[in-house]
Amino acid sequence: MPEANLLVTFDPVHQESAKAEIETLIKETGESAKILKIEEGLAEIKVKDARKTIKKIDTSKFEYTFYWWPADKWSKSDIKSMQKVIVGLEKGIKKEEKWKMDFAKRKVTQEYPKDIIIKLTDVIDKPNVDLKNPDKIIKIEIMGNRAAISLLTKDELLKK
């Protein structure tokens, strides 16, 4: 199965409406998309170029969806596997840039330590953390035994 490169969150109560909204908004960009999986408030979508698609999405039309963002890499959801991916993406943060980590999990059965964010950020050798106004966002979305990890600019994380 191909891996999703675009993720969208929505209210699980409105799954069918969210699916229709996703399809409509992507169609309006002129891009084609395949929804690989849609459940429990998250849609996993495959498009040709997620970053190009994101730039064309009209956020004023968000009614049922909340967040849209490109998924750069997938890994297993254990801490060591995620750290390896983060180290690779971290190279995209310049020394002078401010950054933060955005972390979410769903369908998780394993216990994570309370300090998981600290464990994941320990591998990042960039001094300028800024939770309010970052230049870059390391976004981690854990879904069961796998995790989508992205390095985003503020305009690549669309929100309602």
MODELLER restraints for C-alpha pairs under 7 A, 6 or more apart:
rsr = mdl.restraints
at = mdl.atoms
rsr.add(forms.Gaussian(group=physical.xy_distance, feature=features.Distance(at['CA:3:A'], at['CA:46:A']), mean=6.95, stdev=0.5))
rsr.add(forms.Gaussian(group=physical.xy_distance, feature=features.Distance(at['CA:4:A'], at['CA:36:A']), mean=6.90, stdev=0.5))
rsr.add(forms.Gaussian(group=physical.xy_distance, feature=features.Distance(at['CA:4:A'], at['CA:44:A']), mean=5.26, stdev=0.5))
rsr.add(forms.Gaussian(group=physical.xy_distance, feature=features.Distance(at['CA:4:A'], at['CA:45:A']), mean=4.88, stdev=0.5))
rsr.add(forms.Gaussian(group=physical.xy_distance, feature=features.Distance(at['CA:4:A'], at['CA:46:A']), mean=4.62, stdev=0.5))
rsr.add(forms.Gaussian(group=physical.xy_distance, feature=features.Distance(at['CA:4:A'], at['CA:71:A']), mean=7.00, stdev=0.5))
rsr.add(forms.Gaussian(group=physical.xy_distance, feature=features.Distance(at['CA:5:A'], at['CA:45:A']), mean=6.25, stdev=0.5))
rsr.add(forms.Gaussian(group=physical.xy_distance, feature=features.Distance(at['CA:5:A'], at['CA:46:A']), mean=5.37, stdev=0.5))
rsr.add(forms.Gaussian(group=physical.xy_distance, feature=features.Distance(at['CA:5:A'], at['CA:47:A']), mean=6.70, stdev=0.5))
rsr.add(forms.Gaussian(group=physical.xy_distance, feature=features.Distance(at['CA:5:A'], at['CA:50:A']), mean=6.02, stdev=0.5))
rsr.add(forms.Gaussian(group=physical.xy_distance, feature=features.Distance(at['CA:5:A'], at['CA:70:A']), mean=5.52, stdev=0.5))
rsr.add(forms.Gaussian(group=physical.xy_distance, feature=features.Distance(at['CA:5:A'], at['CA:71:A']), mean=4.58, stdev=0.5))
rsr.add(forms.Gaussian(group=physical.xy_distance, feature=features.Distance(at['CA:5:A'], at['CA:72:A']), mean=6.50, stdev=0.5))
rsr.add(forms.Gaussian(group=physical.xy_distance, feature=features.Distance(at['CA:6:A'], at['CA:44:A']), mean=6.21, stdev=0.5))
rsr.add(forms.Gaussian(group=physical.xy_distance, feature=features.Distance(at['CA:6:A'], at['CA:45:A']), mean=5.06, stdev=0.5))
rsr.add(forms.Gaussian(group=physical.xy_distance, feature=features.Distance(at['CA:6:A'], at['CA:46:A']), mean=6.17, stdev=0.5))
rsr.add(forms.Gaussian(group=physical.xy_distance, feature=features.Distance(at['CA:6:A'], at['CA:50:A']), mean=5.64, stdev=0.5))
rsr.add(forms.Gaussian(group=physical.xy_distance, feature=features.Distance(at['CA:6:A'], at['CA:69:A']), mean=5.77, stdev=0.5))
rsr.add(forms.Gaussian(group=physical.xy_distance, feature=features.Distance(at['CA:6:A'], at['CA:70:A']), mean=4.42, stdev=0.5))
rsr.add(forms.Gaussian(group=physical.xy_distance, feature=features.Distance(at['CA:6:A'], at['CA:71:A']), mean=5.39, stdev=0.5))
rsr.add(forms.Gaussian(group=physical.xy_distance, feature=features.Distance(at['CA:7:A'], at['CA:42:A']), mean=6.99, stdev=0.5))
rsr.add(forms.Gaussian(group=physical.xy_distance, feature=features.Distance(at['CA:7:A'], at['CA:43:A']), mean=5.72, stdev=0.5))
rsr.add(forms.Gaussian(group=physical.xy_distance, feature=features.Distance(at['CA:7:A'], at['CA:44:A']), mean=5.02, stdev=0.5))
rsr.add(forms.Gaussian(group=physical.xy_distance, feature=features.Distance(at['CA:7:A'], at['CA:45:A']), mean=6.10, stdev=0.5))
rsr.add(forms.Gaussian(group=physical.xy_distance, feature=features.Distance(at['CA:7:A'], at['CA:68:A']), mean=5.69, stdev=0.5))
rsr.add(forms.Gaussian(group=physical.xy_distance, feature=features.Distance(at['CA:7:A'], at['CA:69:A']), mean=5.53, stdev=0.5))
rsr.add(forms.Gaussian(group=physical.xy_distance, feature=features.Distance(at['CA:7:A'], at['CA:70:A']), mean=6.24, stdev=0.5))
rsr.add(forms.Gaussian(group=physical.xy_distance, feature=features.Distance(at['CA:7:A'], at['CA:71:A']), mean=6.50, stdev=0.5))
rsr.add(forms.Gaussian(group=physical.xy_distance, feature=features.Distance(at['CA:8:A'], at['CA:42:A']), mean=5.68, stdev=0.5))
rsr.add(forms.Gaussian(group=physical.xy_distance, feature=features.Distance(at['CA:8:A'], at['CA:43:A']), mean=5.09, stdev=0.5))
rsr.add(forms.Gaussian(group=physical.xy_distance, feature=features.Distance(at['CA:8:A'], at['CA:44:A']), mean=6.84, stdev=0.5))
rsr.add(forms.Gaussian(group=physical.xy_distance, feature=features.Distance(at['CA:8:A'], at['CA:65:A']), mean=6.87, stdev=0.5))
rsr.add(forms.Gaussian(group=physical.xy_distance, feature=features.Distance(at['CA:8:A'], at['CA:67:A']), mean=5.46, stdev=0.5))
rsr.add(forms.Gaussian(group=physical.xy_distance, feature=features.Distance(at['CA:8:A'], at['CA:68:A']), mean=4.47, stdev=0.5))
rsr.add(forms.Gaussian(group=physical.xy_distance, feature=features.Distance(at['CA:8:A'], at['CA:69:A']), mean=6.75, stdev=0.5))
rsr.add(forms.Gaussian(group=physical.xy_distance, feature=features.Distance(at['CA:9:A'], at['CA:41:A']), mean=5.40, stdev=0.5))
rsr.add(forms.Gaussian(group=physical.xy_distance, feature=features.Distance(at['CA:9:A'], at['CA:42:A']), mean=4.51, stdev=0.5))
rsr.add(forms.Gaussian(group=physical.xy_distance, feature=features.Distance(at['CA:9:A'], at['CA:43:A']), mean=6.34, stdev=0.5))
rsr.add(forms.Gaussian(group=physical.xy_distance, feature=features.Distance(at['CA:9:A'], at['CA:65:A']), mean=5.85, stdev=0.5))
rsr.add(forms.Gaussian(group=physical.xy_distance, feature=features.Distance(at['CA:9:A'], at['CA:66:A']), mean=5.45, stdev=0.5))
rsr.add(forms.Gaussian(group=physical.xy_distance, feature=features.Distance(at['CA:9:A'], at['CA:67:A']), mean=5.24, stdev=0.5))
rsr.add(forms.Gaussian(group=physical.xy_distance, feature=features.Distance(at['CA:9:A'], at['CA:68:A']), mean=6.78, stdev=0.5))
rsr.add(forms.Gaussian(group=physical.xy_distance, feature=features.Distance(at['CA:10:A'], at['CA:18:A']), mean=6.41, stdev=0.5))
rsr.add(forms.Gaussian(group=physical.xy_distance, feature=features.Distance(at['CA:10:A'], at['CA:41:A']), mean=4.79, stdev=0.5))
rsr.add(forms.Gaussian(group=physical.xy_distance, feature=features.Distance(at['CA:10:A'], at['CA:42:A']), mean=6.23, stdev=0.5))
rsr.add(forms.Gaussian(group=physical.xy_distance, feature=features.Distance(at['CA:10:A'], at['CA:64:A']), mean=5.94, stdev=0.5))
rsr.add(forms.Gaussian(group=physical.xy_distance, feature=features.Distance(at['CA:10:A'], at['CA:65:A']), mean=4.31, stdev=0.5))
rsr.add(forms.Gaussian(group=physical.xy_distance, feature=features.Distance(at['CA:10:A'], at['CA:66:A']), mean=5.35, stdev=0.5))
rsr.add(forms.Gaussian(group=physical.xy_distance, feature=features.Distance(at['CA:11:A'], at['CA:41:A']), mean=5.37, stdev=0.5))
rsr.add(forms.Gaussian(group=physical.xy_distance, feature=features.Distance(at['CA:11:A'], at['CA:64:A']), mean=6.70, stdev=0.5))
rsr.add(forms.Gaussian(group=physical.xy_distance, feature=features.Distance(at['CA:12:A'], at['CA:40:A']), mean=5.30, stdev=0.5))
rsr.add(forms.Gaussian(group=physical.xy_distance, feature=features.Distance(at['CA:12:A'], at['CA:41:A']), mean=4.32, stdev=0.5))
rsr.add(forms.Gaussian(group=physical.xy_distance, feature=features.Distance(at['CA:14:A'], at['CA:64:A']), mean=6.78, stdev=0.5))
rsr.add(forms.Gaussian(group=physical.xy_distance, feature=features.Distance(at['CA:17:A'], at['CA:64:A']), mean=6.54, stdev=0.5))
rsr.add(forms.Gaussian(group=physical.xy_distance, feature=features.Distance(at['CA:18:A'], at['CA:64:A']), mean=4.96, stdev=0.5))
rsr.add(forms.Gaussian(group=physical.xy_distance, feature=features.Distance(at['CA:18:A'], at['CA:65:A']), mean=5.78, stdev=0.5))
rsr.add(forms.Gaussian(group=physical.xy_distance, feature=features.Distance(at['CA:25:A'], at['CA:57:A']), mean=6.32, stdev=0.5))
rsr.add(forms.Gaussian(group=physical.xy_distance, feature=features.Distance(at['CA:26:A'], at['CA:32:A']), mean=6.88, stdev=0.5))
rsr.add(forms.Gaussian(group=physical.xy_distance, feature=features.Distance(at['CA:26:A'], at['CA:33:A']), mean=7.00, stdev=0.5))
rsr.add(forms.Gaussian(group=physical.xy_distance, feature=features.Distance(at['CA:26:A'], at['CA:57:A']), mean=6.97, stdev=0.5))
rsr.add(forms.Gaussian(group=physical.xy_distance, feature=features.Distance(at['CA:29:A'], at['CA:53:A']), mean=6.64, stdev=0.5))
rsr.add(forms.Gaussian(group=physical.xy_distance, feature=features.Distance(at['CA:29:A'], at['CA:56:A']), mean=5.53, stdev=0.5))
rsr.add(forms.Gaussian(group=physical.xy_distance, feature=features.Distance(at['CA:29:A'], at['CA:57:A']), mean=6.47, stdev=0.5))
rsr.add(forms.Gaussian(group=physical.xy_distance, feature=features.Distance(at['CA:31:A'], at['CA:53:A']), mean=6.83, stdev=0.5))
rsr.add(forms.Gaussian(group=physical.xy_distance, feature=features.Distance(at['CA:32:A'], at['CA:47:A']), mean=6.32, stdev=0.5))
rsr.add(forms.Gaussian(group=physical.xy_distance, feature=features.Distance(at['CA:33:A'], at['CA:45:A']), mean=6.65, stdev=0.5))
rsr.add(forms.Gaussian(group=physical.xy_distance, feature=features.Distance(at['CA:33:A'], at['CA:46:A']), mean=5.69, stdev=0.5))
rsr.add(forms.Gaussian(group=physical.xy_distance, feature=features.Distance(at['CA:33:A'], at['CA:47:A']), mean=4.73, stdev=0.5))
rsr.add(forms.Gaussian(group=physical.xy_distance, feature=features.Distance(at['CA:34:A'], at['CA:45:A']), mean=5.67, stdev=0.5))
rsr.add(forms.Gaussian(group=physical.xy_distance, feature=features.Distance(at['CA:34:A'], at['CA:46:A']), mean=5.22, stdev=0.5))
rsr.add(forms.Gaussian(group=physical.xy_distance, feature=features.Distance(at['CA:34:A'], at['CA:47:A']), mean=6.67, stdev=0.5))
rsr.add(forms.Gaussian(group=physical.xy_distance, feature=features.Distance(at['CA:35:A'], at['CA:43:A']), mean=6.94, stdev=0.5))
rsr.add(forms.Gaussian(group=physical.xy_distance, feature=features.Distance(at['CA:35:A'], at['CA:44:A']), mean=6.02, stdev=0.5))
rsr.add(forms.Gaussian(group=physical.xy_distance, feature=features.Distance(at['CA:35:A'], at['CA:45:A']), mean=4.40, stdev=0.5))
rsr.add(forms.Gaussian(group=physical.xy_distance, feature=features.Distance(at['CA:35:A'], at['CA:46:A']), mean=6.40, stdev=0.5))
rsr.add(forms.Gaussian(group=physical.xy_distance, feature=features.Distance(at['CA:36:A'], at['CA:44:A']), mean=5.54, stdev=0.5))
rsr.add(forms.Gaussian(group=physical.xy_distance, feature=features.Distance(at['CA:36:A'], at['CA:45:A']), mean=5.45, stdev=0.5))
rsr.add(forms.Gaussian(group=physical.xy_distance, feature=features.Distance(at['CA:36:A'], at['CA:46:A']), mean=6.80, stdev=0.5))
rsr.add(forms.Gaussian(group=physical.xy_distance, feature=features.Distance(at['CA:37:A'], at['CA:43:A']), mean=5.75, stdev=0.5))
rsr.add(forms.Gaussian(group=physical.xy_distance, feature=features.Distance(at['CA:37:A'], at['CA:44:A']), mean=5.11, stdev=0.5))
rsr.add(forms.Gaussian(group=physical.xy_distance, feature=features.Distance(at['CA:38:A'], at['CA:44:A']), mean=6.23, stdev=0.5))
rsr.add(forms.Gaussian(group=physical.xy_distance, feature=features.Distance(at['CA:50:A'], at['CA:70:A']), mean=5.31, stdev=0.5))
rsr.add(forms.Gaussian(group=physical.xy_distance, feature=features.Distance(at['CA:51:A'], at['CA:70:A']), mean=6.15, stdev=0.5))
rsr.add(forms.Gaussian(group=physical.xy_distance, feature=features.Distance(at['CA:51:A'], at['CA:156:A']), mean=6.96, stdev=0.5))
rsr.add(forms.Gaussian(group=physical.xy_distance, feature=features.Distance(at['CA:54:A'], at['CA:156:A']), mean=6.55, stdev=0.5))
rsr.add(forms.Gaussian(group=physical.xy_distance, feature=features.Distance(at['CA:59:A'], at['CA:160:A']), mean=6.46, stdev=0.5))
rsr.add(forms.Gaussian(group=physical.xy_distance, feature=features.Distance(at['CA:62:A'], at['CA:160:A']), mean=5.94, stdev=0.5))
rsr.add(forms.Gaussian(group=physical.xy_distance, feature=features.Distance(at['CA:66:A'], at['CA:159:A']), mean=5.44, stdev=0.5))
rsr.add(forms.Gaussian(group=physical.xy_distance, feature=features.Distance(at['CA:66:A'], at['CA:160:A']), mean=5.02, stdev=0.5))
rsr.add(forms.Gaussian(group=physical.xy_distance, feature=features.Distance(at['CA:67:A'], at['CA:157:A']), mean=6.82, stdev=0.5))
rsr.add(forms.Gaussian(group=physical.xy_distance, feature=features.Distance(at['CA:67:A'], at['CA:158:A']), mean=5.43, stdev=0.5))
rsr.add(forms.Gaussian(group=physical.xy_distance, feature=features.Distance(at['CA:67:A'], at['CA:159:A']), mean=4.49, stdev=0.5))
rsr.add(forms.Gaussian(group=physical.xy_distance, feature=features.Distance(at['CA:67:A'], at['CA:160:A']), mean=6.62, stdev=0.5))
rsr.add(forms.Gaussian(group=physical.xy_distance, feature=features.Distance(at['CA:68:A'], at['CA:157:A']), mean=5.95, stdev=0.5))
rsr.add(forms.Gaussian(group=physical.xy_distance, feature=features.Distance(at['CA:68:A'], at['CA:158:A']), mean=5.00, stdev=0.5))
rsr.add(forms.Gaussian(group=physical.xy_distance, feature=features.Distance(at['CA:68:A'], at['CA:159:A']), mean=6.57, stdev=0.5))
rsr.add(forms.Gaussian(group=physical.xy_distance, feature=features.Distance(at['CA:69:A'], at['CA:156:A']), mean=5.91, stdev=0.5))
rsr.add(forms.Gaussian(group=physical.xy_distance, feature=features.Distance(at['CA:69:A'], at['CA:157:A']), mean=4.89, stdev=0.5))
rsr.add(forms.Gaussian(group=physical.xy_distance, feature=features.Distance(at['CA:69:A'], at['CA:158:A']), mean=6.34, stdev=0.5))
rsr.add(forms.Gaussian(group=physical.xy_distance, feature=features.Distance(at['CA:70:A'], at['CA:150:A']), mean=6.83, stdev=0.5))
rsr.add(forms.Gaussian(group=physical.xy_distance, feature=features.Distance(at['CA:71:A'], at['CA:148:A']), mean=5.84, stdev=0.5))
rsr.add(forms.Gaussian(group=physical.xy_distance, feature=features.Distance(at['CA:71:A'], at['CA:149:A']), mean=6.10, stdev=0.5))
rsr.add(forms.Gaussian(group=physical.xy_distance, feature=features.Distance(at['CA:71:A'], at['CA:150:A']), mean=5.26, stdev=0.5))
rsr.add(forms.Gaussian(group=physical.xy_distance, feature=features.Distance(at['CA:72:A'], at['CA:149:A']), mean=5.96, stdev=0.5))
rsr.add(forms.Gaussian(group=physical.xy_distance, feature=features.Distance(at['CA:72:A'], at['CA:150:A']), mean=4.70, stdev=0.5))
rsr.add(forms.Gaussian(group=physical.xy_distance, feature=features.Distance(at['CA:73:A'], at['CA:148:A']), mean=5.80, stdev=0.5))
rsr.add(forms.Gaussian(group=physical.xy_distance, feature=features.Distance(at['CA:73:A'], at['CA:149:A']), mean=5.25, stdev=0.5))
rsr.add(forms.Gaussian(group=physical.xy_distance, feature=features.Distance(at['CA:73:A'], at['CA:150:A']), mean=6.42, stdev=0.5))
rsr.add(forms.Gaussian(group=physical.xy_distance, feature=features.Distance(at['CA:74:A'], at['CA:146:A']), mean=6.93, stdev=0.5))
rsr.add(forms.Gaussian(group=physical.xy_distance, feature=features.Distance(at['CA:74:A'], at['CA:147:A']), mean=5.56, stdev=0.5))
rsr.add(forms.Gaussian(group=physical.xy_distance, feature=features.Distance(at['CA:74:A'], at['CA:148:A']), mean=4.60, stdev=0.5))
rsr.add(forms.Gaussian(group=physical.xy_distance, feature=features.Distance(at['CA:74:A'], at['CA:149:A']), mean=6.13, stdev=0.5))
rsr.add(forms.Gaussian(group=physical.xy_distance, feature=features.Distance(at['CA:75:A'], at['CA:81:A']), mean=6.17, stdev=0.5))
rsr.add(forms.Gaussian(group=physical.xy_distance, feature=features.Distance(at['CA:75:A'], at['CA:82:A']), mean=6.15, stdev=0.5))
rsr.add(forms.Gaussian(group=physical.xy_distance, feature=features.Distance(at['CA:75:A'], at['CA:146:A']), mean=5.62, stdev=0.5))
rsr.add(forms.Gaussian(group=physical.xy_distance, feature=features.Distance(at['CA:75:A'], at['CA:147:A']), mean=5.29, stdev=0.5))
rsr.add(forms.Gaussian(group=physical.xy_distance, feature=features.Distance(at['CA:75:A'], at['CA:148:A']), mean=6.66, stdev=0.5))
rsr.add(forms.Gaussian(group=physical.xy_distance, feature=features.Distance(at['CA:76:A'], at['CA:82:A']), mean=6.82, stdev=0.5))
rsr.add(forms.Gaussian(group=physical.xy_distance, feature=features.Distance(at['CA:76:A'], at['CA:145:A']), mean=5.79, stdev=0.5))
rsr.add(forms.Gaussian(group=physical.xy_distance, feature=features.Distance(at['CA:76:A'], at['CA:146:A']), mean=4.29, stdev=0.5))
rsr.add(forms.Gaussian(group=physical.xy_distance, feature=features.Distance(at['CA:76:A'], at['CA:147:A']), mean=5.88, stdev=0.5))
rsr.add(forms.Gaussian(group=physical.xy_distance, feature=features.Distance(at['CA:77:A'], at['CA:142:A']), mean=6.27, stdev=0.5))
rsr.add(forms.Gaussian(group=physical.xy_distance, feature=features.Distance(at['CA:77:A'], at['CA:145:A']), mean=5.07, stdev=0.5))
rsr.add(forms.Gaussian(group=physical.xy_distance, feature=features.Distance(at['CA:77:A'], at['CA:146:A']), mean=4.50, stdev=0.5))
rsr.add(forms.Gaussian(group=physical.xy_distance, feature=features.Distance(at['CA:77:A'], at['CA:147:A']), mean=5.05, stdev=0.5))
rsr.add(forms.Gaussian(group=physical.xy_distance, feature=features.Distance(at['CA:79:A'], at['CA:120:A']), mean=6.92, stdev=0.5))
rsr.add(forms.Gaussian(group=physical.xy_distance, feature=features.Distance(at['CA:83:A'], at['CA:120:A']), mean=5.75, stdev=0.5))
rsr.add(forms.Gaussian(group=physical.xy_distance, feature=features.Distance(at['CA:83:A'], at['CA:123:A']), mean=6.54, stdev=0.5))
rsr.add(forms.Gaussian(group=physical.xy_distance, feature=features.Distance(at['CA:87:A'], at['CA:123:A']), mean=6.25, stdev=0.5))
rsr.add(forms.Gaussian(group=physical.xy_distance, feature=features.Distance(at['CA:87:A'], at['CA:124:A']), mean=6.51, stdev=0.5))
rsr.add(forms.Gaussian(group=physical.xy_distance, feature=features.Distance(at['CA:89:A'], at['CA:151:A']), mean=6.30, stdev=0.5))
rsr.add(forms.Gaussian(group=physical.xy_distance, feature=features.Distance(at['CA:90:A'], at['CA:124:A']), mean=6.32, stdev=0.5))
rsr.add(forms.Gaussian(group=physical.xy_distance, feature=features.Distance(at['CA:93:A'], at['CA:136:A']), mean=6.83, stdev=0.5))
rsr.add(forms.Gaussian(group=physical.xy_distance, feature=features.Distance(at['CA:95:A'], at['CA:126:A']), mean=5.89, stdev=0.5))
rsr.add(forms.Gaussian(group=physical.xy_distance, feature=features.Distance(at['CA:97:A'], at['CA:128:A']), mean=6.51, stdev=0.5))
rsr.add(forms.Gaussian(group=physical.xy_distance, feature=features.Distance(at['CA:97:A'], at['CA:135:A']), mean=5.88, stdev=0.5))
rsr.add(forms.Gaussian(group=physical.xy_distance, feature=features.Distance(at['CA:98:A'], at['CA:128:A']), mean=4.71, stdev=0.5))
rsr.add(forms.Gaussian(group=physical.xy_distance, feature=features.Distance(at['CA:98:A'], at['CA:129:A']), mean=5.42, stdev=0.5))
rsr.add(forms.Gaussian(group=physical.xy_distance, feature=features.Distance(at['CA:98:A'], at['CA:130:A']), mean=5.58, stdev=0.5))
rsr.add(forms.Gaussian(group=physical.xy_distance, feature=features.Distance(at['CA:98:A'], at['CA:134:A']), mean=4.77, stdev=0.5))
rsr.add(forms.Gaussian(group=physical.xy_distance, feature=features.Distance(at['CA:98:A'], at['CA:135:A']), mean=5.11, stdev=0.5))
rsr.add(forms.Gaussian(group=physical.xy_distance, feature=features.Distance(at['CA:98:A'], at['CA:136:A']), mean=6.49, stdev=0.5))
rsr.add(forms.Gaussian(group=physical.xy_distance, feature=features.Distance(at['CA:99:A'], at['CA:128:A']), mean=6.35, stdev=0.5))
rsr.add(forms.Gaussian(group=physical.xy_distance, feature=features.Distance(at['CA:99:A'], at['CA:129:A']), mean=4.97, stdev=0.5))
rsr.add(forms.Gaussian(group=physical.xy_distance, feature=features.Distance(at['CA:99:A'], at['CA:130:A']), mean=5.57, stdev=0.5))
rsr.add(forms.Gaussian(group=physical.xy_distance, feature=features.Distance(at['CA:99:A'], at['CA:134:A']), mean=4.55, stdev=0.5))
rsr.add(forms.Gaussian(group=physical.xy_distance, feature=features.Distance(at['CA:99:A'], at['CA:135:A']), mean=5.66, stdev=0.5))
rsr.add(forms.Gaussian(group=physical.xy_distance, feature=features.Distance(at['CA:99:A'], at['CA:136:A']), mean=4.70, stdev=0.5))
rsr.add(forms.Gaussian(group=physical.xy_distance, feature=features.Distance(at['CA:99:A'], at['CA:137:A']), mean=5.62, stdev=0.5))
rsr.add(forms.Gaussian(group=physical.xy_distance, feature=features.Distance(at['CA:100:A'], at['CA:129:A']), mean=5.65, stdev=0.5))
rsr.add(forms.Gaussian(group=physical.xy_distance, feature=features.Distance(at['CA:100:A'], at['CA:130:A']), mean=5.82, stdev=0.5))
rsr.add(forms.Gaussian(group=physical.xy_distance, feature=features.Distance(at['CA:100:A'], at['CA:131:A']), mean=5.45, stdev=0.5))
rsr.add(forms.Gaussian(group=physical.xy_distance, feature=features.Distance(at['CA:100:A'], at['CA:134:A']), mean=6.09, stdev=0.5))
rsr.add(forms.Gaussian(group=physical.xy_distance, feature=features.Distance(at['CA:100:A'], at['CA:136:A']), mean=6.72, stdev=0.5))
rsr.add(forms.Gaussian(group=physical.xy_distance, feature=features.Distance(at['CA:100:A'], at['CA:137:A']), mean=5.13, stdev=0.5))
rsr.add(forms.Gaussian(group=physical.xy_distance, feature=features.Distance(at['CA:100:A'], at['CA:138:A']), mean=6.28, stdev=0.5))
rsr.add(forms.Gaussian(group=physical.xy_distance, feature=features.Distance(at['CA:101:A'], at['CA:137:A']), mean=5.65, stdev=0.5))
rsr.add(forms.Gaussian(group=physical.xy_distance, feature=features.Distance(at['CA:101:A'], at['CA:138:A']), mean=4.65, stdev=0.5))
rsr.add(forms.Gaussian(group=physical.xy_distance, feature=features.Distance(at['CA:101:A'], at['CA:139:A']), mean=5.89, stdev=0.5))
rsr.add(forms.Gaussian(group=physical.xy_distance, feature=features.Distance(at['CA:102:A'], at['CA:137:A']), mean=6.74, stdev=0.5))
rsr.add(forms.Gaussian(group=physical.xy_distance, feature=features.Distance(at['CA:102:A'], at['CA:138:A']), mean=6.08, stdev=0.5))
rsr.add(forms.Gaussian(group=physical.xy_distance, feature=features.Distance(at['CA:102:A'], at['CA:139:A']), mean=4.70, stdev=0.5))
rsr.add(forms.Gaussian(group=physical.xy_distance, feature=features.Distance(at['CA:102:A'], at['CA:140:A']), mean=6.17, stdev=0.5))
rsr.add(forms.Gaussian(group=physical.xy_distance, feature=features.Distance(at['CA:103:A'], at['CA:139:A']), mean=5.99, stdev=0.5))
rsr.add(forms.Gaussian(group=physical.xy_distance, feature=features.Distance(at['CA:103:A'], at['CA:140:A']), mean=4.84, stdev=0.5))
rsr.add(forms.Gaussian(group=physical.xy_distance, feature=features.Distance(at['CA:103:A'], at['CA:141:A']), mean=6.07, stdev=0.5))
rsr.add(forms.Gaussian(group=physical.xy_distance, feature=features.Distance(at['CA:104:A'], at['CA:140:A']), mean=6.31, stdev=0.5))
rsr.add(forms.Gaussian(group=physical.xy_distance, feature=features.Distance(at['CA:104:A'], at['CA:141:A']), mean=4.95, stdev=0.5))
rsr.add(forms.Gaussian(group=physical.xy_distance, feature=features.Distance(at['CA:104:A'], at['CA:142:A']), mean=6.21, stdev=0.5))
rsr.add(forms.Gaussian(group=physical.xy_distance, feature=features.Distance(at['CA:105:A'], at['CA:141:A']), mean=5.63, stdev=0.5))
rsr.add(forms.Gaussian(group=physical.xy_distance, feature=features.Distance(at['CA:105:A'], at['CA:142:A']), mean=4.39, stdev=0.5))
rsr.add(forms.Gaussian(group=physical.xy_distance, feature=features.Distance(at['CA:105:A'], at['CA:143:A']), mean=6.02, stdev=0.5))
rsr.add(forms.Gaussian(group=physical.xy_distance, feature=features.Distance(at['CA:106:A'], at['CA:142:A']), mean=6.12, stdev=0.5))
rsr.add(forms.Gaussian(group=physical.xy_distance, feature=features.Distance(at['CA:106:A'], at['CA:143:A']), mean=5.12, stdev=0.5))
rsr.add(forms.Gaussian(group=physical.xy_distance, feature=features.Distance(at['CA:106:A'], at['CA:144:A']), mean=6.48, stdev=0.5))
rsr.add(forms.Gaussian(group=physical.xy_distance, feature=features.Distance(at['CA:107:A'], at['CA:143:A']), mean=5.63, stdev=0.5))
rsr.add(forms.Gaussian(group=physical.xy_distance, feature=features.Distance(at['CA:107:A'], at['CA:144:A']), mean=4.79, stdev=0.5))
rsr.add(forms.Gaussian(group=physical.xy_distance, feature=features.Distance(at['CA:108:A'], at['CA:143:A']), mean=6.56, stdev=0.5))
rsr.add(forms.Gaussian(group=physical.xy_distance, feature=features.Distance(at['CA:108:A'], at['CA:144:A']), mean=4.59, stdev=0.5))
rsr.add(forms.Gaussian(group=physical.xy_distance, feature=features.Distance(at['CA:109:A'], at['CA:144:A']), mean=6.85, stdev=0.5))
rsr.add(forms.Gaussian(group=physical.xy_distance, feature=features.Distance(at['CA:135:A'], at['CA:153:A']), mean=6.02, stdev=0.5))
rsr.add(forms.Gaussian(group=physical.xy_distance, feature=features.Distance(at['CA:135:A'], at['CA:154:A']), mean=6.59, stdev=0.5))
rsr.add(forms.Gaussian(group=physical.xy_distance, feature=features.Distance(at['CA:136:A'], at['CA:151:A']), mean=6.68, stdev=0.5))
rsr.add(forms.Gaussian(group=physical.xy_distance, feature=features.Distance(at['CA:136:A'], at['CA:152:A']), mean=5.50, stdev=0.5))
rsr.add(forms.Gaussian(group=physical.xy_distance, feature=features.Distance(at['CA:136:A'], at['CA:153:A']), mean=4.72, stdev=0.5))
rsr.add(forms.Gaussian(group=physical.xy_distance, feature=features.Distance(at['CA:136:A'], at['CA:154:A']), mean=6.57, stdev=0.5))
rsr.add(forms.Gaussian(group=physical.xy_distance, feature=features.Distance(at['CA:137:A'], at['CA:151:A']), mean=5.69, stdev=0.5))
rsr.add(forms.Gaussian(group=physical.xy_distance, feature=features.Distance(at['CA:137:A'], at['CA:152:A']), mean=5.01, stdev=0.5))
rsr.add(forms.Gaussian(group=physical.xy_distance, feature=features.Distance(at['CA:137:A'], at['CA:153:A']), mean=6.16, stdev=0.5))
rsr.add(forms.Gaussian(group=physical.xy_distance, feature=features.Distance(at['CA:138:A'], at['CA:150:A']), mean=5.63, stdev=0.5))
rsr.add(forms.Gaussian(group=physical.xy_distance, feature=features.Distance(at['CA:138:A'], at['CA:151:A']), mean=4.65, stdev=0.5))
rsr.add(forms.Gaussian(group=physical.xy_distance, feature=features.Distance(at['CA:138:A'], at['CA:152:A']), mean=6.36, stdev=0.5))
rsr.add(forms.Gaussian(group=physical.xy_distance, feature=features.Distance(at['CA:139:A'], at['CA:149:A']), mean=5.65, stdev=0.5))
rsr.add(forms.Gaussian(group=physical.xy_distance, feature=features.Distance(at['CA:139:A'], at['CA:150:A']), mean=5.09, stdev=0.5))
rsr.add(forms.Gaussian(group=physical.xy_distance, feature=features.Distance(at['CA:139:A'], at['CA:151:A']), mean=6.39, stdev=0.5))
rsr.add(forms.Gaussian(group=physical.xy_distance, feature=features.Distance(at['CA:140:A'], at['CA:147:A']), mean=6.69, stdev=0.5))
rsr.add(forms.Gaussian(group=physical.xy_distance, feature=features.Distance(at['CA:140:A'], at['CA:148:A']), mean=5.79, stdev=0.5))
rsr.add(forms.Gaussian(group=physical.xy_distance, feature=features.Distance(at['CA:140:A'], at['CA:149:A']), mean=4.61, stdev=0.5))
rsr.add(forms.Gaussian(group=physical.xy_distance, feature=features.Distance(at['CA:140:A'], at['CA:150:A']), mean=6.60, stdev=0.5))
rsr.add(forms.Gaussian(group=physical.xy_distance, feature=features.Distance(at['CA:141:A'], at['CA:147:A']), mean=5.53, stdev=0.5))
rsr.add(forms.Gaussian(group=physical.xy_distance, feature=features.Distance(at['CA:141:A'], at['CA:148:A']), mean=5.23, stdev=0.5))
rsr.add(forms.Gaussian(group=physical.xy_distance, feature=features.Distance(at['CA:141:A'], at['CA:149:A']), mean=6.57, stdev=0.5))
rsr.add(forms.Gaussian(group=physical.xy_distance, feature=features.Distance(at['CA:142:A'], at['CA:148:A']), mean=6.46, stdev=0.5))
